[in-house]
Amino acid sequence: MTLTLALPPDVESKLMRYAAATGKDPAAFVQETVEEKLASLSEPALTASQRAAAWDRWVEHMRSWAQTNLPSGHRVDDSRDSIYEGRGE
């Protein structure tokens, strides 16, 4: 998107100084600044029905994932003794 801005002379002067100080052309400096500002904004609040739908999708995703990660069928010894065995303790 191309955007044309009419900046007051004092703002333009400040922009030119900051852009030069960072070694960027003014357009790149403005783009980076806008991206940083947008990243810091929070997303709009969801409605109750949107939250419920998102929750339902998450639950379904987790159930699906759990079905692909079934128990191994054998016992795993994860006791402290077996973990540190042979380390001179």
C-alpha positions in Angstrom: 0.0 0.0 0.0 1.2 3.5 -0.8 0.3 6.2 1.7 1.0 9.9 1.3 1.3 11.9 4.5 1.3 15.6 5.0 3.6 16.2 8.0 4.0 19.5 9.8 7.5 20.9 9.3 8.6 20.2 12.9 7.5 16.6 12.6 9.2 16.2 9.2 12.4 17.7 10.6 12.3 15.2 13.6 11.7 12.3 11.2 14.6 13.2 9.0 16.9 13.5 12.1 15.9 10.2 13.6 16.0 8.4 10.2 19.5 9.7 9.6 20.6 8.7 13.1 19.5 5.2 12.5 21.0 5.0 9.0 17.6 4.5 7.3 15.8 6.4 4.7 12.7 8.2 6.0 10.2 5.7 4.4 11.9 2.7 5.9 12.0 4.4 9.3 8.3 5.3 9.1 7.4 1.7 8.1 9.4 0.2 10.9 7.9 2.6 13.4 4.3 1.8 12.3 5.0 -1.9 12.4 6.4 -1.6 16.0 3.3 0.4 17.0 0.9 -2.1 15.5 2.7 -5.0 17.1 2.3 -3.4 20.5 -1.5 -3.0 20.1 -3.7 -5.7 21.5 -6.1 -7.6 19.3 -9.7 -6.5 19.4 -11.8 -8.3 22.1 -13.7 -11.4 20.9 -17.4 -11.8 21.5 -18.6 -14.5 23.8 -19.6 -16.7 20.8 -16.2 -16.2 19.2 -14.5 -17.2 22.4 -16.7 -20.3 22.7 -16.0 -21.3 19.1 -12.2 -20.8 19.6 -12.3 -22.9 22.8 -14.2 -25.7 21.0 -11.7 -25.7 18.1 -8.8 -25.8 20.7 -10.5 -28.7 22.5 -11.0 -30.6 19.3 -7.4 -30.0 18.2 -6.1 -31.3 21.6 -8.3 -34.4 21.4 -7.1 -35.1 17.9 -3.5 -34.7 19.0 -4.0 -37.0 22.0 -5.3 -39.7 19.7 -2.0 -39.6 17.8 0.1 -39.8 21.0 -1.2 -43.0 22.7 0.7 -44.6 25.6 3.7 -46.7 24.6 2.4 -49.9 26.2 5.5 -50.5 28.3 6.7 -49.2 31.6 9.2 -46.4 31.7 11.4 -46.1 34.8 11.7 -42.4 35.4 12.7 -42.7 39.1 15.5 -40.5 40.5 17.6 -43.6 41.1 17.5 -44.7 37.4 18.1 -41.2 36.1 21.2 -40.6 38.1 22.5 -44.1 38.2 26.3 -44.4 37.6 27.0 -40.7 38.4 28.8 -41.3 41.6 26.1 -40.1 44.0 
